[in-house]
Amino acid sequence: MKKIFSMAAIALMGLATFTSCSDDDDNPGGSGREVMITDGVLLINSGNKSGGIDGSVTNINPNGWTSEGNVFKTANNRSIGMTANDAITYGSKLYIVVTGENTVEVADRNNMKSLKQISTTQLMGEDKGKQPRHVISGNGCVYVSTFDGYVAVIDTTDYSLKNTYQVGSYPEGMALYGNKLFVCNSDYGMGNASISTIDLSTGGVSEFKSEKLHNCVSIHAEGDALYVLDYGQYDANWNQLDAGVYKVQNGEVSKVADATMMAVSKATGGTKIYTVNAPYSYPAVVPSYQVFDVNNGTLSTFITGDDVASPAAIGVDPVTGYVFIASYTMNPDTGYANYRENCYVNVYDADGKLASRVDGGVGPVAFTFNYSTVKVFD
């Protein structure tokens, strides 16, 4: 897969080149400023275990809104394996967590060439490294949670294990804020969820529980507040109840939005949490799509969602603020989602206007973004 720059990148590069020459003539010593641009959008697809379909990576090119499937397999002549679950780009590398294989795939983020396949069971031990779930990055490390109840700290230079922390039951998403790592412990939906706080300076681990938190899966840290996506609980007929984004501050927990998915953005000023609410229920409820403004505490409609058949994943470009919503297609014969067919991805600007639709893979679960910096001169 070739690295393809967006039109914005090309334009900025041209501007930088032209203005640089002008500054050399008229204003020697001008330093310019660096601007981030988006090179590409990577969609992680889990595949379908019952259908024997491996996970994959789809590259979405912002230059013309085209997509290319199976880019990891094409670059390496092998699959990433079964049940990919999360990924992050950090520096020049892409880290893909593959739950079903107990691995973290490390690839060059530009050409998808494999650099290292980390076995989490070998790195952490058979009792700590099974079923890796999520990954975040910072401080020259990536942090990986596993369903065994641990978080691994992996050095990004030599891929060595720098530390291992025991957290709560069935940890999922994480957030890094200063020297603290916050971990969502889902308890596998059994109702005893919690949030672990790891002090990376001291190594101390504490745990917070609330009767309002049942199945924590994702988290964002903002000042002294945490915003937690909780899947809620299920009634006797398996209807999903109480799913939402909850604010945790000073030991108090309050719901700010009904939601089953969330993505956080700072691209357009302030912090905004984009949500999808599509709870499992019978009969099915119509999904809703909202945005919560953290700074002023307001919740508003983002899109109506008439153009989304069955939402599966959401991500927000940290540079442009474009919102990506992946959806299953629908089987016209059964009226249910096609879990073994390729999905599609709707691309919206920050105001909710549909910019494009592109093809994705089977079982979309997460987005991550490639971005670079270019220098411009005012």
Secondary structure as UniProt FT lines:
FT   HELIX           7..26
FT   TURN            28..29
FT   STRAND          33..45
FT   TURN            49..52
FT   STRAND          56..61
FT   TURN            62..65
FT   STRAND          66..68
FT   HELIX           71..76
FT   STRAND          84..90
FT   TURN            91..92
FT   STRAND          93..98
FT   HELIX           99..101
FT   STRAND          103..108
FT   TURN            109..111
FT   STRAND          114..119
FT   HELIX           120..124
FT   TURN            126..128
FT   STRAND          132..138
FT   TURN            139..140
FT   STRAND          141..146
FT   TURN            147..149
FT   STRAND          150..155
FT   TURN            156..158
FT   STRAND          161..166
FT   STRAND          171..177
FT   TURN            178..179
FT   STRAND          180..185
FT   HELIX           187..189
FT   STRAND          194..199
FT   TURN            200..202
FT   STRAND          205..208
FT   TURN            211..212
FT   STRAND          216..222
FT   TURN            223..224
FT   STRAND          225..230
FT   STRAND          233..234
FT   TURN            236..237
FT   STRAND          240..241
FT   STRAND          244..249
FT   TURN            250..251
FT   STRAND          252..258
FT   STRAND          261..265
FT   TURN            267..268
FT   STRAND          272..277
FT   STRAND          288..293
FT   TURN            294..297
FT   STRAND          298..303
FT   TURN            306..307
FT   STRAND          310..316
FT   TURN            318..320
FT   STRAND          323..328
FT   TURN            332..334
FT   TURN            339..340
FT   STRAND          344..348
FT   TURN            350..351
FT   STRAND          354..359
FT   STRAND          364..376
//
